[in-house]
Amino acid sequence: MTYMRKVLFITGSVHQTSQMHQIAAELFGVDCWFSQVFADSPIINFLTNKTTLLNGTALAGQFRTNSEKYMREHGLQVDYRAHLNHYDLVVYCSDLLIPHRLRKIKTVWVQEGMVDRITPVSKVVKALKLHPALSGNTSLNGSSNICDVYCAASEGYKQYFSNLGTEKRKLVVTGIPNYDNAVQFRDNDFPYHDYVMVATTDMRETYRFENRPAFIKDAVKIAAGRRLLFKFHPNEDFERAEAEIREHAPEGTLMFRSGNTNHMIANCTELITQYSTVVFTGIALGKKVHSWFDVPTLHQLSPWQNGGTSAQNIAAVCQSYLDYQGDKKHFDPTAAMAEALAHHSVLNEVYAG
């Protein structure tokens, strides 16, 4: 009986789970399994299982509930905490929390989207070589240098992660699923057009300070009489958020708890964000955007628009690394991706013929 190599995909939000699913679908001759992000730390496990303190993180709460619901609905094989199988490769959506027992296996990190802005706390954590999760946000995601290969959204992000400490030889620009083909969102049936859109974040739900009334008032000023549309982050307290809109925004302001955010962006005239990856969709579609990040820098970091082939690119890297038998330090992910894609193209021509 031929052994089928096993790959474990670590998931977080539904968005991250969707990305991992797309990558897995591009792998051939591989047995793919999925697990919500987890830790082997007794302290973190106690907080996850016995308290609600981590419910605002991907470890627990609605992030885990919704992610595992997605896995069930799509018939994905689940091995929570990686106890069922021995794996030949683990694909991560975050390098902030990687159990030591899995670091012996080949590892690939995939950028999910925007990372948080570096803060004074992040700098202290980095300088003292403390656990990157202690930064309290995702600002150090992609910079731990723990994984063997790092798949980045763009050349800008490749340089960004390199500047933060990940070896450049490990970094490969693949693009990232869900943000690599923005033009497709122009074709939609969302009924509203020509509004100023506001995409909020879940800072308060993840224990960070936000003056939401002040943010709403700023959005009203930017809109300057134009209609506003608010799309809430799925992790938000919707009732509180809606009450604040009713108090501080004009009557007739549109509010959405759910719906296709990308379609809403495609139909807007201007996009206002805080710390949200959806700003990249606005940039790719040529919208005027506002962000709490530096907008010119965001243009430099903006994900590669490659017609929706990022999942295939990342899968090519994974497939090549699975086949690689040499020293990890000598694996060249950029060359490997190019070679694997060329081979894949040849196979497609053979089968088509």
Beta strands, then each sheet from edge to edge (+ up, - down):
strand 1: 5-11
strand 2: 30-36
strand 3: 89-92
strand 4: 106-110
strand 5: 149-152
strand 6: 171-173
strand 7: 196-199
strand 8: 228-231
strand 9: 254-256
strand 10: 270-273
strand 11: 288-290
sheet 1: 2+ 1+ 3+ 4+ 5+ 6+
sheet 2: 9+ 8+ 7+ 10+ 11+
end
